[in-house]
Amino acid sequence: MFELVLMAPEWRIEELSDALEALDALSVSVEDADAQTPAEQALFGEPGMPAPKAGWQRSRVVALFEQEAQAREAVELLAPQDFFEGCESVGVRPVAEQDWVRLTQSQFAPVEITPTFWIVPSWHEPPAAAEQVIRLDPGLAFGTGTHPTTRMCLRWIAQRDLSAQRVLDYGCGSGILAIGAAKHGAAEIVAVDIDPAAVESTQINAANNHVSLLTGLPEAATGVFNLVLANILATPLKMLAPLLCAHVQAGGHLVLAGILEPQADELKAAYAPWLALEVTDSEEGWILMTARAAD
Ligand SMILES: C[S@@+](CC[C@H](N)C(=O)[O-])C[C@H]1O[C@@H](n2cnc3c(N)ncnc32)[C@H](O)[C@@H]1O
């Protein structure tokens, strides 16, 4: 494989990426050329929302080609184009052979939720002290246990006996919270997501963990639950407030994650007509907000 490396200003990124893909690039990645320098600029965006910008003011565009000749031909074809103005070619370089599977696997070690509750990838043995184990490999859907928001939800689950409880995992991603609830005794679990790929991942991960879940798109969530879990992000959580609260049964719990510390008050205000949210955990700037419905 060979990489063609280009420098481009932000307003050229979209056209340049499209052109590289049309020239059979296997992938095109865009990085901040000023990363790790005082000129580095953060670009914030929420999944599912339009990207705030296509790239950085000085972006490094890396296109991967199967053959060196393809990469060299691409730059020859691109250079005379109007939209290449302001861009420059840094060069074509070979990509070293790597054992990508081993490299990826080495980045995912078992994750400790509590000393007895672990998330363990299939290529590791569970630690001796683990009593509850979720077997999960990184895939297309969010939720491997490495993100603080997922860990806080799982810690909340691990502190409870969910026997005979009905649980809703709203925004299930990989299904990790639903599977965690099953491992802690929940009797009936509904796991839903707007992303069909997440629903599919949840089904596969549930089968690998020998737990039974009812999965589907959000319409599959009907009725009330003893526990409603939603690890999404502050903006969608605010919009979902009436819907999520309506799913919490009298005396039941609502557990929300995906919220940053400074967003606590706006979440409290959005849920105040139905439930009184409180911050009950925090990790790396993220908070867990929970509420109990009146009996
Ligand atoms: C941060 S991931 C959480 C995944 C997993 N529950 C966890 O805790 O790791 C958020 C998930 O919510 C889903 N999502 C986002 N907006 C949603 C909505 N309005 N309704 C249902 N699911 C949504 C996304 O597709 C994504 O899979």
The ligand as an SDF file (V2000), in Angstrom:
LIG
                    3D

 27 29  0  0  0  0  0  0  0  0999 V2000
  -22.7440    6.8910   23.2610 C   0  0  0  0  0  0  0  0  0  0  0  0
  -23.5390    5.5560   22.4390 S   0  0  0  0  0  0  0  0  0  0  0  0
  -23.9140    4.5340   23.8380 C   0  0  0  0  0  0  0  0  0  0  0  0
  -23.8390    3.0660   23.5660 C   0  0  0  0  0  0  0  0  0  0  0  0
  -24.0010    2.1820   24.7980 C   0  0  0  0  0  0  0  0  0  0  0  0
  -25.3450    2.2710   25.3500 N   0  0  0  0  0  0  0  0  0  0  0  0
  -22.9890    2.5330   25.8750 C   0  0  0  0  0  0  0  0  0  0  0  0
  -23.3900    2.9440   26.9680 O   0  0  0  0  0  0  0  0  0  0  0  0
  -21.7830    2.3950   25.6380 O   0  0  0  0  0  0  0  0  0  0  0  0
  -25.0810    6.2980   22.0210 C   0  0  0  0  0  0  0  0  0  0  0  0
  -25.9880    5.4550   21.1600 C   0  0  0  0  0  0  0  0  0  0  0  0
  -27.2460    6.1250   21.0950 O   0  0  0  0  0  0  0  0  0  0  0  0
  -27.7690    6.0450   19.7950 C   0  0  0  0  0  0  0  0  0  0  0  0
  -28.6900    7.1800   19.6330 N   0  0  0  0  0  0  0  0  0  0  0  0
  -28.3970    8.4780   19.4030 C   0  0  0  0  0  0  0  0  0  0  0  0
  -29.5250    9.2150   19.3500 N   0  0  0  0  0  0  0  0  0  0  0  0
  -30.5650    8.3620   19.5680 C   0  0  0  0  0  0  0  0  0  0  0  0
  -31.9750    8.5180   19.6230 C   0  0  0  0  0  0  0  0  0  0  0  0
  -32.5500    9.6900   19.4450 N   0  0  0  0  0  0  0  0  0  0  0  0
  -32.7310    7.4260   19.8550 N   0  0  0  0  0  0  0  0  0  0  0  0
  -32.1590    6.2050   20.0420 C   0  0  0  0  0  0  0  0  0  0  0  0
  -30.8180    6.0000   19.9700 N   0  0  0  0  0  0  0  0  0  0  0  0
  -30.0330    7.0610   19.7530 C   0  0  0  0  0  0  0  0  0  0  0  0
  -26.5520    6.0740   18.8950 C   0  0  0  0  0  0  0  0  0  0  0  0
  -26.8360    5.4820   17.6310 O   0  0  0  0  0  0  0  0  0  0  0  0
  -25.5340    5.2800   19.7180 C   0  0  0  0  0  0  0  0  0  0  0  0
  -25.5230    3.9100   19.3770 O   0  0  0  0  0  0  0  0  0  0  0  0
  1  2  1  0
  2  3  1  0
  2 10  1  0
  3  4  1  0
  4  5  1  0
  5  6  1  0
  5  7  1  0
  7  8  2  0
  7  9  1  0
 10 11  1  0
 11 12  1  0
 11 26  1  0
 12 13  1  0
 13 14  1  0
 13 24  1  0
 14 15  1  0
 14 23  1  0
 15 16  2  0
 16 17  1  0
 17 18  1  0
 17 23  2  0
 18 19  1  0
 18 20  2  0
 20 21  1  0
 21 22  2  0
 22 23  1  0
 24 25  1  0
 24 26  1  0
 26 27  1  0
M  CHG  2   2   1   9  -1
M  END
$$$$
